[in-house]
Structures are given as structure tokens and as C-alpha cells.
Amino acid sequence: MAGALASTAAWADQPGADWKVTKDQAEATLKGAGYTQITKIEADDGHWEGEGMKADGKQYEFQVDPHDGKIIKDELDH
């Protein structure tokens, strides 16, 4: 049973087959929005999620919609 739960959790953190936006495309969108460095990006809870730095030198958290590529979260990382 534990193995089944582990494999389900691992599957949940993989890009969906219907995702139109690749990790590279999400990174390009973020760089176009002012991110100078992406320190982490992964598939999580149905979207691309991660952290990066902007030109102001501060760390931000982001989420990118995997279907249309829009940034749906862009906040200072506290």
C-alpha cells in the first residue's frame, strides 16, 4: 500500500500530458517578465512552480499556468 501511495505522489508532480507549456517555455516567459535567474522550477499541483531572482536582487516565488503560459503567481519570497 505504501508503494502505491508513493507512486501516486510522484505522478502528481510530473507535467501533465495535456500541458502545452514546457519547462523551457515557462522559463522564457519568466525571463521576459523580469526574472534574471531561475533557481528552481518544477511541476507541482498542476502548474509550473518555483523560485527566482529579479533585477532588484530579491528572491520571488512564481507559478506558471501550463496551458496558456501566463504567470499566475509572482510574489516576494519571505
Backbone as JSON, one array per atom type, in Angstrom:
{
  "sequence": "MAGALASTAAWADQPGADWKVTKDQAEATLKGAGYTQITKIEADDGHWEGEGMKADGKQYEFQVDPHDGKIIKDELDH",
  "N": [[0.82, -1.2, 0.0], [1.92, 1.28, 0.8], [3.78, 1.66, -1.23], [2.1, 2.11, -3.4], [0.98, 4.54, -2.7], [3.25, 6.16, -2.72], [4.0, 6.07, -5.42], [1.82, 7.31, -6.56], [2.02, 9.89, -5.49], [4.42, 10.7, -6.65], [3.7, 10.72, -9.34], [1.89, 12.82, -9.35], [3.48, 15.04, -9.38], [4.49, 15.41, -11.9], [4.75, 16.78, -15.21], [1.63, 17.26, -16.85], [0.02, 15.3, -19.42], [-1.51, 16.86, -21.03], [-0.4, 19.36, -20.92], [0.56, 22.32, -22.44], [2.64, 24.06, -22.29], [6.05, 23.94, -22.01], [8.77, 23.3, -19.68], [11.0, 24.82, -20.44], [9.74, 26.81, -21.98], [8.19, 28.04, -20.02], [10.23, 29.09, -18.41], [11.32, 30.95, -20.23], [9.18, 32.73, -20.46], [9.14, 33.72, -17.84], [11.63, 34.99, -17.71], [11.19, 36.98, -19.57], [9.46, 38.46, -18.08], [11.0, 39.73, -16.26], [12.57, 38.17, -14.58], [15.83, 37.36, -13.68], [17.28, 35.2, -12.96], [16.49, 31.83, -12.64], [16.04, 29.84, -9.99], [14.81, 27.54, -9.19], [12.53, 25.31, -10.62], [9.64, 23.44, -11.1], [7.22, 20.87, -11.78], [4.24, 21.07, -10.08], [1.37, 20.46, -8.25], [-0.33, 20.85, -10.48], [0.73, 22.93, -12.01], [3.53, 24.92, -13.24], [6.0, 25.65, -10.93], [8.07, 27.59, -8.78], [11.15, 29.27, -7.85], [12.9, 32.35, -8.14], [15.2, 35.0, -9.08], [14.94, 38.51, -9.44], [15.83, 41.57, -11.22], [16.04, 43.38, -9.16], [17.41, 42.08, -7.23], [16.11, 40.55, -5.37], [14.52, 37.59, -4.06], [11.93, 35.73, -5.55], [8.77, 33.99, -5.57], [7.07, 31.93, -7.89], [4.37, 30.94, -10.1], [3.4, 29.26, -13.01], [0.95, 28.95, -15.45], [0.33, 25.91, -17.0], [-1.07, 25.59, -19.33], [-1.65, 27.95, -20.75], [0.57, 29.51, -20.37], [0.65, 31.8, -18.81], [1.74, 33.86, -16.11], [0.75, 33.09, -12.95], [1.24, 33.49, -10.33], [3.34, 35.65, -8.58], [5.34, 36.6, -6.38], [7.12, 38.16, -3.66], [9.52, 36.19, -2.0], [9.26, 35.21, 1.2]],
  "CA": [[0.0, 0.0, 0.0], [2.78, 2.46, 0.84], [4.35, 1.82, -2.57], [1.08, 2.7, -4.27], [0.87, 5.95, -2.34], [4.47, 6.84, -3.16], [3.98, 6.24, -6.87], [0.79, 8.3, -6.86], [2.57, 11.21, -5.16], [5.43, 11.02, -7.65], [2.99, 11.02, -10.58], [1.23, 14.11, -9.22], [4.46, 16.1, -9.58], [5.0, 15.32, -13.27], [3.93, 17.56, -16.15], [0.51, 16.53, -17.4], [0.07, 15.01, -20.85], [-2.21, 17.94, -21.74], [0.3, 20.64, -20.73], [1.04, 22.88, -23.7], [3.82, 24.89, -21.99], [7.17, 23.17, -21.48], [9.57, 23.96, -18.66], [11.81, 25.85, -21.11], [8.86, 27.92, -22.36], [7.85, 28.74, -18.78], [11.42, 29.88, -18.04], [11.42, 32.08, -21.16], [8.14, 33.68, -20.05], [9.58, 34.36, -16.6], [12.73, 35.91, -18.03], [10.56, 38.12, -20.22], [8.74, 39.22, -17.05], [11.94, 40.38, -15.36], [13.41, 37.26, -13.8], [17.19, 37.29, -14.2], [17.79, 33.87, -12.64], [15.51, 30.86, -12.14], [16.8, 28.95, -9.12], [14.08, 26.29, -9.03], [11.26, 25.23, -11.35], [9.19, 22.05, -11.13], [5.79, 20.63, -11.9], [3.69, 20.86, -8.74], [-0.05, 20.79, -8.07], [-1.0, 21.24, -11.71], [1.32, 24.09, -12.67], [4.96, 25.1, -13.04], [6.18, 26.4, -9.7], [9.47, 27.69, -8.41], [11.71, 30.48, -7.27], [13.89, 33.0, -8.97], [15.63, 36.33, -8.7], [14.71, 39.58, -10.41], [16.89, 42.57, -11.3], [16.16, 44.09, -7.88], [18.23, 41.25, -6.35], [15.27, 39.85, -4.4], [14.03, 36.26, -4.42], [10.49, 35.67, -5.74], [8.11, 32.72, -5.85], [6.2, 32.08, -9.06], [3.64, 29.82, -10.68], [3.06, 29.49, -14.42], [-0.11, 28.07, -15.94], [0.91, 25.04, -18.03], [-1.92, 25.53, -20.52], [-1.55, 29.17, -21.55], [1.86, 30.15, -20.12], [0.54, 33.03, -18.03], [2.23, 33.82, -14.73], [-0.42, 33.19, -12.09], [1.73, 33.91, -9.02], [4.61, 36.37, -8.7], [5.4, 37.24, -5.07], [8.38, 38.11, -2.92], [9.7, 35.01, -1.16], [9.54, 35.67, 2.57]],
  "C": [[0.87, 1.26, 0.0], [3.41, 2.72, -0.52], [3.37, 2.47, -3.52], [0.92, 4.18, -3.98], [2.07, 6.73, -2.84], [4.44, 7.07, -4.67], [2.92, 7.25, -7.29], [1.31, 9.7, -6.6], [3.6, 11.62, -6.21], [4.76, 11.41, -8.97], [2.37, 12.41, -10.53], [2.19, 15.27, -9.51], [5.15, 16.0, -10.93], [4.15, 16.2, -14.17], [2.82, 16.7, -16.74], [0.63, 16.35, -18.91], [-0.58, 16.13, -21.66], [-1.55, 19.31, -21.57], [0.86, 21.11, -22.07], [2.34, 23.66, -23.52], [4.9, 24.01, -21.36], [7.89, 23.97, -20.4], [10.39, 25.09, -19.28], [10.96, 27.06, -21.52], [8.45, 28.73, -21.13], [9.01, 29.62, -18.33], [11.56, 31.1, -18.94], [10.38, 33.15, -20.81], [8.57, 34.44, -18.81], [10.7, 35.36, -16.85], [12.2, 37.15, -18.73], [9.81, 39.02, -19.24], [9.69, 39.8, -16.0], [12.78, 39.47, -14.48], [14.79, 37.17, -14.46], [17.81, 35.92, -13.95], [16.64, 33.02, -12.1], [16.3, 29.86, -11.3], [16.12, 27.6, -8.92], [12.81, 26.38, -9.87], [10.9, 23.76, -11.46], [7.68, 22.01, -11.34], [5.26, 20.33, -10.5], [2.24, 21.32, -8.71], [-0.7, 21.37, -9.32], [-0.47, 22.48, -12.4], [2.83, 24.05, -12.52], [5.12, 26.03, -11.85], [7.66, 26.49, -9.39], [9.84, 29.01, -7.8], [12.73, 31.06, -8.22], [14.2, 34.4, -8.47], [15.33, 37.3, -9.83], [15.86, 40.58, -10.33], [17.07, 43.35, -10.0], [16.97, 43.3, -6.85], [17.44, 40.48, -5.31], [14.77, 38.53, -4.97], [12.5, 36.3, -4.49], [10.03, 34.23, -5.92], [7.18, 32.94, -7.04], [5.44, 30.79, -9.33], [3.28, 30.22, -12.1], [2.01, 28.47, -14.83], [0.44, 27.23, -17.08], [0.1, 24.97, -19.32], [-1.8, 26.77, -21.4], [-0.26, 29.95, -21.31], [1.81, 31.43, -19.32], [1.1, 32.82, -16.62], [1.04, 34.06, -13.82], [-0.05, 33.51, -10.64], [3.11, 34.52, -9.23], [4.75, 37.2, -7.43], [6.8, 37.18, -4.49], [8.39, 36.87, -2.05], [10.1, 35.48, 0.23], [10.21, 34.61, 3.37]]
}
